[in-house]
Amino acid sequence: MTNADTDHLRPWASLDPAEQTRLREAYAADPFCLTGTCSLEAKTAHFTAWLVERGVAFTPEDLHPSRAR
């Protein structure tokens, strides 16, 4: 995915905590989101793609925002 593809997306870090929680809960409740894997990389990729469909950009740095500072 290029920057041009993601320019219209809202960064995950810009969402307020309540919206992040709502998205996490919606993802967990979506039967499509049962990845069948323990791989953190696969789960992160799946969550990232799911969020793109909802207009949100998620990056690996969003997993540990305190480390990105």
N, C-alpha and C positions, 0 to 999 in steps of 0.2 A: 504494500500500500504506500503510495507516494504522499508527500505533503499536500499536493493538490487534492488528493482523495479525502484527506482528513481536515482540510481547512475549515469546512463547514461544521465540524463536530465540536461539541463543548468538551473541554478537558475535564476528566474525572475530578481532578483536584479543585476545580472551580465550583463543583456541586456542593451544596450544603450537606452536612451530615445526615439530615433527615431524608434528603433525596437519594443519597448513596445507599442508605439503609433500605429504602423502598425498592431500589433497583436490585440490591442483593436478595431481598425477599422474593421479588418477582422472578428472578433467575432461579432461585432454589425451588420455587413452586412450579416452574415450567418443566413438564415431562421431557421435552426435547433436550433439556440441559443435563440429563443424566448421561455423563460421558462414558461411564464404564471403565474408567482408568484411575490410577492413583498418581499418575504423572502430573506434577505441578505445572510443568511447561504446557502439557496438553490442556489442562483445565484452564490455565491462564489464556491460552490462545482461543479457546472456545468462549470464555467469558468476554474477551476482547471483541470477538466477532459478533457476539450477541448484543453487546453494547453499541457497536457501530450501527446496527439496525435501529437503534433507539436514539441515534444522534449524539453519542458520547464516545470520546476517545479515551482509551485506557492504555497505559504504558507499563512496562515492567517496573519503572520507578514508582508507580502508584502502589505497588505491593508493600513498599517500605518507605513511605514519604519522609520519615525522620532521617533516613540514611542519605537521601538525595540532597540534603542541605549542605 
